[in-house]
């Protein structure tokens, strides 16, 4: 696999080796030993799978207690995936990085604890899978406004207006949100 650092320290683009032939393909999406040898010694405790339609925008999500590291990927369709540094003590506070993940490019993104995460579906539908380093903790679940001008995420055009949950539509801006020290 190839691991590439992004503009935000700790957020990593991972491209697995893909073995393909006329029958299809095979790839290893997680191997504890291989990832540890590459410097990512992670202990995942929960796997999640969501399916969303074109234009669905999920995020920007994070947990204050039990912050989650996430290894995310798309198995079908395409999304624009975003991580935002929300650690006030970080020199990168409020900065974001975004990459396209798809069932065709097989890329993965590792988002460490201390970052908000979200994605926009670019295809008719997308299956989004993510491994988490901490369990879901509903009382500490938080959101930040997806289009906060102070963050300035350059979301691509999905062909439809973003479709948000009620929680995400009411999310506060970064300067009003509870974030990490």
N, C-alpha and C positions, 0 to 999 in steps of 0.2 A: 504494500500500500504506500501511497504517497501522502505525506502530511505537510500542509502548507500553512504557515502563520498568516493571519489576516492583519489588518491595520489595528485591531484591538488585541493586545496581549492576552493569551489564554484561549481566544476564540480561534479554532482550527478547522481548516477545510481538509477533509479526508477523502481520498480517492482510492477505493479498493482496487485490487487486481481483479479484472473481469476476464473469465475464460469463456469464449463463445465459439459456437460452431453452428452448423445448419439446424441443429435441434433446439438451440436457444443459448442460454448462458448460465454460468455459475459464478458466484462471488461469496466471499466470506465477509459478512457484515459486522461480526463481532468475534474476536478471539482474545480472551483475557491476556494470554501470554504475549501475543504479537503486539497488542496495544501497550502493555507494560514495557516491553522491550523498546517501544518507540517513545516512552516517557509518559504514557497515559495509564497510570495504575489506578483504575477506576473500579468501584464496587457498585454495580447497578442493582436496584431493589424493586424496580417497577418498570414494566413495558406498557406503552399506550399506543393505540391505533385510532386515528380519526379519518373519516371520509368527508370531504367537503366539495361543494359545487363551485363553479367558476365565480370569482368575485368575493367569495367568503374570505374575510380578513379576521384572523384569530390573533388577539394580543393587543397590546404588549403585556405579557403575563410574567409573574414571578411570585415567589413565596418569601415572606420575611423570616419566619422561623422555618427550620428545615429547608434552607435554600437548595434548589435542585441544580445539579449539573445535568445537561441533556446531550445525548448523541442522537441527532435527528436525521431522517432520510425520507425520501419519497419512493414508493414502490410502483406507483401508477400515476400518471399525470405530471404536472409541474407546478411548483410554487416559488415565490420570491420569499426567502427566509431571512429574518433580521434578528440581530442581537444588539442590545443597547447597554452600555456600561452605566449602571446606576449605583456605583459606589462613590459617595461624596468625596472620599479621600483619594480617589484615583485621578491622575492627571488626564484621563480619558473620559471623565464623567460627562454623560450626556451625548457621547459620540456613538455612532452606529456603524455597523457593517452589514451588507446584504449580499446574498448569493442565490442563484437559481439552483434549486435541487429538483431533479426529475427522475422518473423511472427509466429514462434513456441515458442520462449522464451518470447515474449511480453514485453521485457525490453524497457525502455526509458532512454535517457540521457539528462540531463539539462546542457547546456553550457552557462555560463554567458557572458555578454559583456566583451571584453578585451581578448578574445581567438579566434584563428583561428580554423576552423572546416573543416573536410573532411571525406570522406568515400570511401571504396573500395567494390565493389559488389562481393560477394563470390559464389552466386547461379546463375542459368541460367539467372534470372532477379530478380529485387527487386523493390518494391514500397516503397518509402521513404517519410515520412510525417514529416513536422516540423512546429511548431508554433513559431512566432517571436515576440519579444517585441518592435521592431521598423520596420517601413516600409523599403522596399528595396530602396536604394539610389545609383543609378548607378554611379554618379561621385565619390563617396567615396568607391566603391567596389574595393577590393584588393585581391591578392593571394600571397602565399608563396610557393616555390618549394616543392612539395610533398616528394621528396627524399633528402632533404637538409641534408648532413652528420652532420652538427652542431646540428640538432634536433635529427636525428637518429631513426626515426620511424621504428619499426620492423613490416612492412606490411606483412600479411600472403600471401601465394601463392594462387592466385585465379585460377590457371590452365592455364592462358593466360597472356601475357604481359599487363601491365596497359594501358588502353585506355583513353587518355587525350584530353581535349579541347585545341584549339590553345592557349587560354589565360593561362591555367594551365601549358602547356608545356613551355611557355615563362616566367613563374613566377620567380621572383628573390629569392635568398637565404635570410634567415632571417636577416643576418647582413647587407644586402643592402635594405631591405624592410622598408617602412614607417610603424611604429608600434605605440602603445600607450605609453605614458610617464610612 
